[in-house]
Amino acid sequence: MDPTSTPSPRSPLEGWQFSWAGWLDNRRGEWWLLAQLLLIAANLVPPWPAPGSWGYAWPLPLALAGALLFASGLALAAQAFWRLGASLTPLPDPKPGAALVTQGAYGRCRHPLYQALLLAELGVALALGSLFHLGLLLALAAVLGGKARREERGLLLLHPDYATYRSAVPAIVPGLPWLDWRR
């Protein structure tokens, strides 16, 4: 490299540890991410059954409440995303040397990005009045619960004080056994 040239900007994906081998053998939890992305993309499928197919129109207040929940979920996701900073990774295995974030949204919930995704998905299901999208919500809850559990195993190894944080702060949704496993 020419010493007078400027270095190329760092990729925003740098440090996320993606590899082709990981997609094949799930070494850093890539399959959890793939399942999550497929469920989110499935929201592009039209509502089923179609609103009104049962002889009544989907109530406008429910549709508006769903749109508000969706927007709230996006806002919460943005807040949690920015709070993580350099520790952000879409994979469940934490980045080596990542800081433990326990302030802001992470002070009320250990996985606020997952909580925000579920809130947005609930909003979509309500806005559309779709049983299919309600099923997507339940499937996404199962995937995010499993992904968070794997993530926490790595966080316990990386941060000895994570166990104390885990016992005090709800995981994703307080009081729901699959989404809150405080000890």
N, C-alpha and C positions, 0 to 999 in steps of 0.2 A: 504494500500500500504506500502511496506517495505521502511523505510526511507533511506536505503542505495542503493536502486535501482535507476536507472536513469529514468527520465520521458520519456515517449514515444514521438517521434517527433510529432510536430503539423501537422495536415493534411493540405494540400494545399487548401482544400475545406472549411476548418474551417472559420467561419465568413461569408460564402456566404448565410447562412440562408435557405438552402434547407430543405424542409420537405415534407412528403407524403401528408399532408393536403394541402400544397401550390399547389402541382400538381393537386389536385382535385378542389380547389376553386380559384386558381389564385391570392392568397393574396399578393404576391410580384412580380407579373407579369410573373409567370412561363410559361403561355401560349404563351406570346410573344417570350420567349426563345425557346420553343418547335417549334413554327412556323419557327423561324429562322434556327434552326438545321435541320428541315425537308427539307427546301428549299436548304440549303447547301448540304445535303446528296443527294438530287435529281440530283446533278451534276454528279452522277455516272451513270445516265441513258444515253444511247448512243445518239448521235446527231440525231435530227429529224427535218426536213427531212434529210436523209443521204446526206452528201456532194457528189455532183456529180449526184444526182438523178434528177436534173432538166436539165441535159445535159451539164453541164460545171463543171470544177474543181474549188474548192474554192481557190482563189488566195493565193499563198504562202506568199506574203507580209502582207496580212491581218492576216493569221494564225500566222506569226512571231510577228506582232504587238500585237496580242492577248496574246501570250505567254509572251511578255515583260510587258504588262499591268498586267497580273496575277502575275508575279514575283514582280513587283512594289507594287502591293496590299499587297502581303505577307510581303514585307520589311516594308511598312508603318504600317501594323498591328503590327509587332514585336516592332517597335519603340514606338507606342502608348501604347501597352501592358506594356512595361517596364516602361514607364513614369508614368503610373497610380500607380504602386507599390501596396501597401497595400489597396488602394481604389478600386482595381479591383474586380468586381463581374459580372457574366454573366446575372444576373437578372436586370431588369430596376429600381427596387427600390434601391437607394444608401445604402451602409452599414452605420449603425449608427456611427457617429464620423469620417466618411471618410473625408480626406482632399480634398479641391477643387483644382484640377490641371488645371492651365491655361498657362503653359509654354510648350515649344517644339511644338509638333504637336497640342496640345490643344490651342496654341496661334493663330493658323490659322483656326481651325475648332473645334467646341464644341464636336463633336463625331467622332474623326479620326478613331476609330476602325470600325465604321459603314461605313465611307467613304472608308476605305481600303477594306472591304468586297465587297462593290459595285464595286470598281475598279477591284478587282480580278474576280468577276462574269462577268463584262463586258469583261475582258480578255478571260474568258472561252468561252463566246458566240462568240467572234470574232475569237478565235483560231479554234473553231469547225465549225463555219458557220452554227449554229443551231438555228432555230426559237424557238424550245423548250427552249433552254438555254437563249435566249433573253427574253422569257416569265418568266423564273426564275428570271432574273435580275429585271424585272418590279415588280414581286411579292415580291422579297426581298426588293426593295426600299419602297414598301408600308408597309411592316412589320417593317423595321428599322425606318421609319418615325414615325409610331405609337409608337414603343418601346421608341424612343428618347423623344417623347412628354411626355410619362408617367415618364420617368427618370427625365426629367426637372421639373416636378411638385414636385418630391421628393427633387431635388437639391435646389429648391426655398425655401422649408421649412427648409432644413438643413443649407443653406448658404445664409444669407440675401444679400450678395453682388453678388449673381448669376445673378440677374436681370440686373445689369450693364454689366456684362460679356456677357450675352445673347444678349443684344442689340448691342454689338460691334463686335461680332465674329459670322461668319456663322455657321449654325447648322451642316449640312452634306455636301451638295453641294451648293456653293454660287449661288444665282439667281434662283434656281428651287423652286417654291412655296411649294411643299410638303416636300422638303428636306432643306429648309432654311426659317425659320419663325422669323427672327429678328424683334424686336419691338422697 
